[in-house]
């Protein structure tokens, strides 16, 4: 089995403002570390590390980078994290991340107001991850929106079954689990039923 590993994108020139602030300075400092870690993981794989260990290490690298970028942007913007958290979904939520896989993320908001307040930070967060060599496939939902099953977006709800907390307001994630995605009749049960029905239709 062979794997190709992405490279962090470098910025050849940074403005004075970027050099002294984010995200340019963050990309320069974190980018070198990301490149070193990718090279280390690749060498381990070439020397016989299992695919499972490699995927796990790539996931840990993504987790650490996301948390570093998110924490730094919160600090620079002096933004409290109340009402907002980051979740990993799908294969990334299962801690199985292939080298060129997208990072499937959910930006979870407590309400519409929180969504509006965090929109500029999310845009900067996504751009910074792109500059570091990560492809982000993201969705934004409020708690109330997560309650609703969208018939034309079943993939999102299937991915939610493998959700994993990354950073932000942990109590908001707990509310998602306790009030939205658990229990009979809730979104998780409904999606599970749809998943079984779809599998039956394919094999029937």
C-alpha positions in Angstrom: 0.0 0.0 0.0 1.3 3.4 -0.9 0.3 6.8 0.3 1.0 10.3 -0.9 1.3 13.1 1.6 0.2 16.7 1.0 2.5 19.7 1.5 1.8 22.9 3.4 1.3 25.8 1.1 3.8 28.6 1.7 3.3 32.3 1.3 6.3 33.8 -0.5 5.7 37.3 0.7 3.9 38.6 3.8 2.9 42.1 4.5 4.2 43.9 7.6 0.8 43.5 9.2 0.8 39.7 8.5 4.3 39.3 9.8 3.3 40.8 13.1 -0.2 39.4 13.3 -2.3 36.4 12.3 -2.8 34.5 10.1 0.5 35.0 8.3 2.8 34.6 11.3 0.8 31.6 12.5 1.1 29.9 9.0 4.9 30.5 9.1 5.3 29.0 12.6 2.8 26.2 12.4 3.5 25.4 8.7 7.1 24.3 9.4 5.9 22.0 12.3 3.2 20.5 10.1 5.7 19.8 7.3 8.1 18.1 9.8 5.3 15.9 11.2 4.0 14.9 7.8 7.5 13.9 6.8 8.0 12.0 10.0 4.7 10.1 9.5 5.6 9.3 5.9 9.0 7.9 6.9 7.4 5.7 9.5 4.9 4.4 7.0 7.7 3.8 4.4 9.6 1.9 7.1 6.7 -0.5 7.9 4.2 1.4 10.1 0.7 0.0 9.7 -1.9 1.9 7.7 -4.1 2.1 10.8 -1.3 3.7 12.9 -0.5 6.1 10.0 -4.2 7.2 9.7 -4.3 7.7 13.5 -1.2 9.8 13.5 -2.5 12.0 10.6 -5.6 12.5 12.6 -3.7 13.5 15.7 -1.7 16.0 13.6 -4.9 17.5 12.2 -6.4 17.7 15.7 -3.4 19.4 17.2 -3.2 21.9 14.3 -6.9 22.7 14.5 -6.7 23.4 18.2 -3.6 25.5 17.8 -5.1 27.7 15.1 -8.5 28.0 16.8 -6.9 28.9 20.2 -4.7 31.5 18.5 -7.5 33.2 16.6 -9.6 33.3 19.7 -6.7 35.0 21.6 -6.0 37.5 18.9 -9.6 38.4 18.4 -10.2 38.3 22.2 -13.3 36.3 21.5 -15.0 34.2 24.2 -15.9 30.7 23.1 -19.3 30.7 24.7 -22.0 29.4 22.3 -19.6 27.8 19.7 -17.7 24.6 19.3 -15.9 22.5 16.6 -16.7 18.9 15.9 -15.1 16.3 13.6 -17.5 14.2 11.6 -17.5 11.1 9.4 -14.2 9.3 8.9 -12.3 12.2 10.6 -14.7 11.8 13.5 -13.7 8.1 13.7 -10.0 9.2 13.8 -9.4 7.7 10.4 -7.8 10.4 8.2 -6.2 9.6 4.9 -3.4 11.9 3.6 -5.5 13.8 1.1 -8.9 13.4 2.8 -10.9 16.5 3.6 -11.3 17.5 7.2 -15.1 17.1 7.8 -15.9 19.7 10.4 -19.1 21.0 12.0 -19.2 24.5 13.3 -21.9 24.1 16.0 -23.6 27.3 17.3 -25.9 27.8 20.3 -28.1 30.1 18.3 -28.3 32.4 15.3 -26.6 35.2 17.1 -23.6 33.1 17.9 -23.4 32.0 14.2 -23.3 35.6 13.1 -20.7 36.6 15.7 -18.3 33.8 14.8 -18.6 34.0 11.0 -15.5 36.2 10.5 -13.4 33.9 12.8 -14.6 30.8 10.9 -13.6 32.3 7.6 -10.1 33.1 8.9 -9.8 29.7 10.5 -10.6 27.9 7.3 -8.2 30.0 5.2 -5.4 29.4 7.7 -6.0 25.6 7.6 -5.9 25.8 3.8 -2.6 27.6 3.9 -1.3 24.8 6.2 -2.1 22.2 3.6 -5.5 21.0 4.9 -8.6 20.8 2.9 -11.7 21.7 5.0 -15.2 20.4 4.2 -17.4 22.2 6.7 -21.0 22.8 7.7 -22.5 25.2 10.2 -25.5 24.4 12.2 -27.3 25.7 15.3 -28.6 23.2 17.9 -32.1 23.7 16.6 -31.1 23.1 13.0 -29.4 19.8 14.1 -32.8 18.7 15.4 -34.3 18.7 11.9 -33.7 15.9 9.4 -33.0 17.2 6.0 -34.2 14.6 3.4 -32.0 16.0 0.7 -28.9 16.0 2.9 -28.8 12.5 4.4 -25.0 12.4 4.2 -24.6 15.1 6.7 -26.8 13.3 9.2 -24.9 10.0 8.7 -21.7 11.8 9.3 -23.1 13.2 12.5 -23.3 9.6 13.9 -19.5 9.7 14.1 -19.2 13.1 15.7 -16.3 14.0 17.9 -15.5 17.1 20.0 -12.5 19.0 19.0 -12.5 22.4 20.7 -14.7 25.2 21.9 -17.6 25.1 24.3 -17.8 21.5 25.6 -21.2 22.1 27.2 -22.7 22.9 23.8 -21.4 19.6 22.5 -23.0 17.9 25.5 -26.3 19.5 24.8 -26.1 18.2 21.2 -25.6 14.6 22.6 -28.1 14.9 25.4 -31.0 16.9 23.8 -30.6 16.3 20.0 -28.8 13.2 19.0 -29.8 10.7 21.7 -33.0 8.9 22.6 -35.8 7.3 20.6 -37.3 9.6 18.0 -34.4 11.9 18.0 -32.2 12.7 15.0 -29.7 9.9 15.7 -32.3 7.2 15.8 -34.1 8.6 12.7 -30.9 8.7 10.7 -30.0 5.2 11.8 -33.4 4.0 10.5 -32.9 5.8 7.2 -29.4 4.2 6.9 -30.8 0.7 7.4 -33.6 1.4 4.9 -31.1 2.7 2.3 -28.9 -0.3 2.8 -31.9 -2.6 2.3 -32.9 -0.8 -0.8 -29.4 -1.3 -2.3 -29.2 -5.0 -1.5 -32.9 -5.9 -2.0 
